[in-house]
């Protein structure tokens, strides 16, 4: 085989691979020891946890009014809140604060992920990350709104409180607020699915064609996840969750096909 021809073939292969070529790399990217990467990742995750902690602190003074609002909206002002332990009221308030803390911490997570991987990203990948940060916050708010205005009324007003005709309803504060925070935070996190799918494809973690061919497997995982997300014995809320997740997944594929 002609060595000169071989050299031209390698050169053309490198040019054809473009951004994926290992001969050029990202300008300004320098190889660092593995421990340095691990320490930086630890520090950036610590920043996310600090934001989570600060979000809980900021929301805590308003959490009591938030709990009363939720109780009047979805339960009934005629039902008295029941606390079975001295700290149950405080823990319930902290769980409600967690929803606000997650809303501001998830965009921070994407930003810290961008800072961690920024040196190894091409300009178009950096622009993608910067667009993800505000979109992540909006998706969390939209998901929490779906849980608040659709799923929670379905659970409390039309399902759980029907037992009042046969038995006296006596709801625990912590258990009730745990269901509320699970729905709100769960839907906010679930609505990050389009970003995660697009991110995984853009970073080469999974192929677009693989997602299209494995729809049945993805839908099975969605149905299994929805069973754990919505504590509804009638399975109505789980079906709604599964349908929303399926729509989000198809929306992710649409974004990938267009962009």
ChimeraX attribute file (.defattr): number of C-alpha atoms within 10 A of each C-alpha:
attribute: neighborCount
match mode: 1-to-1
recipient: residues
	/A:1	5
	/A:2	6
	/A:3	8
	/A:4	8
	/A:5	10
	/A:6	11
	/A:7	11
	/A:8	11
	/A:9	12
	/A:10	11
	/A:11	13
	/A:12	12
	/A:13	12
	/A:14	16
	/A:15	14
	/A:16	11
	/A:17	11
	/A:18	12
	/A:19	14
	/A:20	12
	/A:21	13
	/A:22	10
	/A:23	10
	/A:24	11
	/A:25	15
	/A:26	16
	/A:27	11
	/A:28	9
	/A:29	11
	/A:30	9
	/A:31	8
	/A:32	8
	/A:33	7
	/A:34	9
	/A:35	9
	/A:36	10
	/A:37	14
	/A:38	11
	/A:39	11
	/A:40	14
	/A:41	17
	/A:42	11
	/A:43	14
	/A:44	19
	/A:45	17
	/A:46	13
	/A:47	16
	/A:48	21
	/A:49	17
	/A:50	13
	/A:51	19
	/A:52	22
	/A:53	16
	/A:54	15
	/A:55	20
	/A:56	22
	/A:57	15
	/A:58	13
	/A:59	19
	/A:60	20
	/A:61	12
	/A:62	13
	/A:63	20
	/A:64	18
	/A:65	12
	/A:66	16
	/A:67	20
	/A:68	13
	/A:69	13
	/A:70	17
	/A:71	20
	/A:72	13
	/A:73	15
	/A:74	19
	/A:75	21
	/A:76	14
	/A:77	12
	/A:78	8
	/A:79	13
	/A:80	14
	/A:81	17
	/A:82	15
	/A:83	15
	/A:84	10
	/A:85	10
	/A:86	8
	/A:87	10
	/A:88	16
	/A:89	19
	/A:90	15
	/A:91	15
	/A:92	23
	/A:93	24
	/A:94	19
	/A:95	22
	/A:96	26
	/A:97	26
	/A:98	23
	/A:99	26
	/A:100	21
	/A:101	22
	/A:102	24
	/A:103	22
	/A:104	18
	/A:105	23
	/A:106	21
	/A:107	20
	/A:108	23
	/A:109	20
	/A:110	18
	/A:111	20
	/A:112	20
	/A:113	15
	/A:114	21
	/A:115	17
	/A:116	17
	/A:117	14
	/A:118	16
	/A:119	14
	/A:120	18
	/A:121	21
	/A:122	14
	/A:123	12
	/A:124	8
	/A:125	16
	/A:126	17
	/A:127	12
	/A:128	15
	/A:129	21
	/A:130	13
	/A:131	11
	/A:132	21
	/A:133	19
	/A:134	14
	/A:135	14
	/A:136	26
	/A:137	21
	/A:138	17
	/A:139	21
	/A:140	26
	/A:141	21
	/A:142	15
	/A:143	22
	/A:144	25
	/A:145	15
	/A:146	19
	/A:147	25
	/A:148	20
	/A:149	11
	/A:150	13
	/A:151	23
	/A:152	23
	/A:153	16
	/A:154	17
	/A:155	21
	/A:156	18
	/A:157	14
	/A:158	11
	/A:159	15
	/A:160	16
	/A:161	16
	/A:162	12
	/A:163	10
	/A:164	10
	/A:165	8
	/A:166	7
	/A:167	9
	/A:168	10
	/A:169	14
	/A:170	11
	/A:171	15
	/A:172	18
	/A:173	21
	/A:174	23
	/A:175	14
	/A:176	19
	/A:177	22
	/A:178	17
	/A:179	17
	/A:180	26
	/A:181	23
	/A:182	21
	/A:183	23
	/A:184	26
	/A:185	25
	/A:186	20
	/A:187	27
	/A:188	27
	/A:189	19
	/A:190	22
	/A:191	25
	/A:192	20
	/A:193	18
	/A:194	23
	/A:195	20
	/A:196	15
	/A:197	21
	/A:198	21
	/A:199	18
	/A:200	14
	/A:201	17
	/A:202	15
	/A:203	11
	/A:204	10
	/A:205	10
	/A:206	14
	/A:207	12
	/A:208	17
	/A:209	10
	/A:210	9
	/A:211	17
	/A:212	12
	/A:213	10
	/A:214	10
	/A:215	14
	/A:216	11
	/A:217	10
	/A:218	16
	/A:219	16
	/A:220	12
	/A:221	12
	/A:222	18
	/A:223	18
	/A:224	13
	/A:225	16
	/A:226	23
	/A:227	17
	/A:228	12
	/A:229	20
	/A:230	25
	/A:231	15
	/A:232	18
	/A:233	12
	/A:234	11
	/A:235	13
	/A:236	14
	/A:237	22
	/A:238	22
	/A:239	15
	/A:240	15
	/A:241	24
	/A:242	21
	/A:243	16
	/A:244	19
	/A:245	23
	/A:246	17
	/A:247	13
	/A:248	19
	/A:249	22
	/A:250	16
	/A:251	15
	/A:252	17
	/A:253	20
	/A:254	13
	/A:255	14
	/A:256	16
	/A:257	9
	/A:258	6
	/A:259	7
